[in-house]
């Protein structure tokens, strides 16, 4: 809340410069909200006995202790200890000194030797130390320096000064003999003039100039010193620290060291130069001091660390890192990180070592009275008073059964009376004489209830005190009349009543209006018109919004702090602007609003403080990392004093500052990838994943990782090398994506599992509140297994194409086969239909043919006329031919249906063939064909079925005669193949031959050769098919080929010799043969001459024959 009106504020600008000067005085007594982080052996470092802290050029912080070496990367501390079984571990756990040369090589001096560190392999390599005549010695290395000419020198305790030189492929430290009279040195240093300074604790300080001239200092017996440190400051000033005589400064003109006044009692252990060219002096038991060369004054400096007391600390090492943080090596305590303090945020509260003067409770209200006393109201711990010297002068803690009173509001009226609003005890006045609160017991509502919760108190220009209560509404108290008035209902008009009695804040405007912030929006009381309604007739605005605080600027514009952002209402206008986190606010919960002398608004929230700059309209945000004691502030706990200072109360105390001294927040986040782990093992140079080298440089510098496909589970670690406030830093990463995945604050590791082979781009960025780092990128190549390599994929592609081709061909073949099967089936159906048709006809024609042949045979026997005999013969031949064709058709169907069962008997083949050929003698003679039968043996026996095998010979001989020209030749050759135990019959003619394309089909049923010259030889297409069927039933074959030596073709029939290939059931026995002969003879003479029949019928002993036939003419003819 504010004490002064705007006309008074305008006066501040005139005295501003004077007041700022006064701040210099008060600063020495104020505790600033700076918090350090102490690294101890409890959870971070290996030992608190710290010898040196050093930052290398990669940003790592190294801490050398008497029990191990520590490396800090901003996220974790890595501890290195000696391992006797590992030659690449540190040489000794007592680590004395650290140094990095201009080439980036990092050296470590130990109690017993020297090593350098390999970043890529994370290994320590031994550097031998040679004394005298190349004698190997393990020296205690105390310090290093690299001279302007590049030489690296080191001091030892006992072996003097050594120089690091190349020794073959390695390094060695070679003693520089007789350089100085002493051999025990603590420090070595080269100044800007190239003079070398060597410090001996007992025998003083040596200077070796460019001409190798030596001079000794501090060897005067009257000045006993124990030198500990040396540092060069601005303007080439040289400073030397002594454990017994304090701080000395070198006077180059007089070539002597002058003791700094007031430092003689300081046991100086370490020196360091800060960014302001001030000399930081670390002592051995008296804390930290600061020497200012400009004023030649030395004073105690505690960095204003609220949570650490430097008074008796032993500071053995001081450095300022690349992020301007200070690191203090505090012997027997640990390593203290002091964040860079860019802003002068001051602090009063329990976390301050010096200013713990207001208890530990949350701050609810603040004012500074006319006497300059800062009054701080707490939540549950009463009221505190603090004077200008930041000393506690009052603590008013009215005891209650539930505890001390909670002071929710404070206000000093025009009579200099401080009013106190409490949470449960109502309204009180501060009695400075009795140091007590005088509660007003007659302050009650219209129902007689005591008003308990007072949240705000203000005064108007008529000396009316306006009082806001939580749940009881609005009240007025007149200082002159000393009476209370209830303003919840105006003039008993129900239409003029306050909309919500839960009031958080009040503001008396220059426009004579009272603004009332409630839990249900903003209500305005027009005091002159005595109404709650505005010109639109509304009794409140911002419905359903919680109003926490109100502020009116110099232009009478209203700023409204709510739980949902900051609202701006210009004078005589409606709300025109709402600010949220998307506009730059650190939080949407607005706790308090104040204005500085430059008309900038300062806004406290539950997540930091924001400055709304008047000129730019932009927000500048400040957080814990910027010096605030905490980010969470309390509602309405703020104050602007006559010096221009701003006060804000939070959960940890009071933060106060001079706005002009606050710089814009922001920090450079030095983001690095600090670790890559496979199976929880960190990768290093030289490690392999399968056949691949993972990295060839330190992980912090690596841009590419190569992995075998089996190592597809890994973790990546990253960190910000700004070091401070790591718990506030959040990281986000992306893997082959534009979508960022945000990690929880403090989490700096991400793990990936079961990644497929391929190239991955890992990106990570960091965020420190509102500040973002640049992106850090790492390429991760997971190589495919050989069976997924490019060549393998090409092979797979070719194989796929081949298989596809094969599958297509198989499908085509199947389709073709299916088509052929369908065609064959269709053909078979047609052939079957043909055969069925012809068989039926054959049966129908066979009876008439029989009735023709038998009477014709009788005519041939009885009619002796030669002329008619010729005609009879023609009729007989054609009848026999027709009968033969009919029998072929009938037999072919029987063979196809498997109804024919052969009965084999031993037959003499040569005579069998000759008898069959004899049937064609008339045709042979009539066509004048030269027909010959060739055989090498007189007799050839084989098992055949004569009843069917004769059809084979007949068909082939008949075809040979049919296709041979007049005067042609036919040759039948009979032979045996004893090797295969078969006989062979070939029938060769010199006819027209067979077309090559027809050879494979001629044995198919109903197949006939194409061509015009074949028409004169047309047949049924049954004969050769029947021939093949019979030959195969004889376990033989029949084939055809065109003659190579002449025209025509040759048909070859083969069949086995002997009977081993036959079943006994298929062979005729002797009795069956005799019955067959009788049956054959009877069947041949089944039609007896007519006269014989008549003679027989006259004889009564002839038996009666029963004739059955479906044809009447056959029955009559036989009968």
MOLIN-V259392 format. One line per field, one symbol per residue. ss: DSSP state (A for helix, B for strand, O for the rest). burial: I if it has 24 or more other C-alpha atoms within 12 Angstrom, else O. A space follows every 50 residues. Layout:
ss->???
burial->???
This chain:
ss->OBOOOAAAAAAAOOOAAAAAAAAAAAAOOOOBOBOBBBBOOOOOOOOOOB BBBBBOOOOOBBBBBOOBBBBBOOOOBBBBOOOOOOOOOOOOOOBBBBBB OOOOOBBBBBOOBBBBBBOOOOBBBBBBBBBOOOBBOOOOBBBBBBOOOO OBBBBBBOOOBBBBBBBOOBBBBBBOOOOOOOOBOOBBBBOOOOOBBBBB OOOBBBBBOOOOOBBBBOOOOOOOOOBBBBBBOAAAOBBBBBOOOBBBBB BOOOOBBBBOOOOOOOOBBBBBBOOOOOBBBBBBOOOBBBBBOOOOBBBB OOOOBOOOOOOOOBBBBBBBOOOOOBBBBBOOOBBBBBOOOOOOOBBBBO OOOOOOOOOOOOBBBBBBOOOOOBBBBBOOOOBBBBOOOOOBBBBBOOOO OOOOOOBBBBBBOOOOOBBBBBOOOOBBBBBOOOOBBBBOOOOBOOOOOB OOOBBBBBBOOOOBBBBBBBOOBBBBBBOOOOOBBBOOBOOOOOOOBOOO OBBBBBBBOOOOBBBBBBOOBBBBBBOOOOBOOOOOOOOOBOOOOOBBBB BBOOOOOBBBBBOOBBBBBOOOOOBBBBBOAAAOOOOOOBBBBBBOOOOO BBBBBOOBBBBBOOOOOOBBBBOAAAOOOOOOBBBBBBBBOOOOBBBBBB OOBBBBBBAAAOOOOOOOOOBBBBBBBBOOBBOOOOOBBOOBBOOOOOOO OOOBBBBOOOOOOBBBBBBBOOOOOAAABBBBBBBOOOOOBBOOOOOOBB BBOOOOOBBBBBBBBBBBOOBBOOOBBBBBBBOOOAAAOAAAAAAAAAAA AAAAAAAAAAAAAAAAAAAAAAAAAAAAAAAAAAAAAAAAAAAAAAAAAA AAAAAAAAAAAAOOOAAAAAAAAAAAAAAAAAAAAAAAAAAAAAAAOOOO OOOBBBBBAAAAAAAAAAOOAAAAAAOOOBBBBBBOOOOOBBBBOAAAAA AAAAAAAAAAAAAOOOOOBBBBBBBBBOOOOBBBBBBBBOOOOOOAAAAO OOOOOOOOOOOAAAAAAOOOOOAAAAAAAAAAAOOOBBBBBBOOOOOOBB BBBBBBOOOOOOOAAABOOAAAAAAAAAAAAAAAOOOOOAAAAAAAAAOO OOOOOOOOOOOAAAAAAAO
burial->IIIIIIOOIOOIOOOIOOOIOOIOOOOOOIIIIIIIIIIIOOOIIIIIII IIIIIIOIIIIIIIIIIIIIIIIIIIIIIIIOOOOOOOIIIIIIIIIIII IOOOIIIIIIIIIIIIIIIIIIIIIIIIIIIOOOOOIIIIIIIIIIIOOO OIIIIIIIIIIIIIOOOOOOOIIIIIOOOIOIIIIIIIIIIOOOIIIIII IIIIIIIIOOOOOOOIIIOOOOOOIIIIIIIIIOOOIIIIIIIIIIIIII OOOOOOIIIIOOIOOIIIIIIIIIOOOIIIIIIIIIIIIIIIIOOOOIII IIIIIIIIIIIOIIIIIIIIIIIIIIIIIIIIIIIIIIIIIIIIIIIIII IIIIIIIIIIIIIIIIIIIOOOIIIIIIIIIIIIIIOIOIIIOIIIIIOO OOOIIIIIIIIIIIOOOIIIIIIIIIIIIIOOOOOIIIIIOOIIIOOOOO IIIIIIIIIIOOOIIIIIIIIIIIIIIOOOOOOIIIIIIIOOOOOIIIII IIIIIIIIIIOOIIIIIIIIIIIIIIIOOOIIIIOOOOIIIIOOIIIIII IIIIOOIIIIIIIIIIIIIOOOOOOOOIIIOOOIIIIIIIIIIIIIIIII IIIIIIIIIIIIOOOOOOIIIIIIIIIIIIIIIIIIIIIIIIIIIIIIII IIIIIIIIIIOIOIIIIOIIIIIIIIIIOOOIIIIOIOIOOOOIIIOIII IIIIIIIIIIIIIIIIIIIIIIIIIIIIIIIIIIIOOOOOOOOOOIIIII IIOOIOIIOIOIIIIIIIIIIOIOIIIIIIIIIIOOOOOOOOOOOOOOOO OOOOOOOOOOOOOOOOOOOOOOOOOOOOOOIIOOIOOIIOOIIOIIIOII IIIIIIIOIOOOOOOOOOOOOIOOOIIOIIIIIIIIIIIIIIIOIIOOOO OIIIIIIIIIOIIIOIIOOIOOIIOOOOIIIIIOOOOOOIIIIIIIIIII IIIIIIIIIIIIIIIOOIIIIIIIIIOOOOOIIIIIIIIIIIIIOOOOIO OIIIIIOIIOOOOOOOOOIIIIIIIIIIIIIIIIIIIIIIIIOOOOOIII IIIIIIIIIOOIOOOOIIOOOOOOOOOOOOOOOOOOOOOOOOOOOOOOOO OOOOOOOOOOOOOOOOOOO
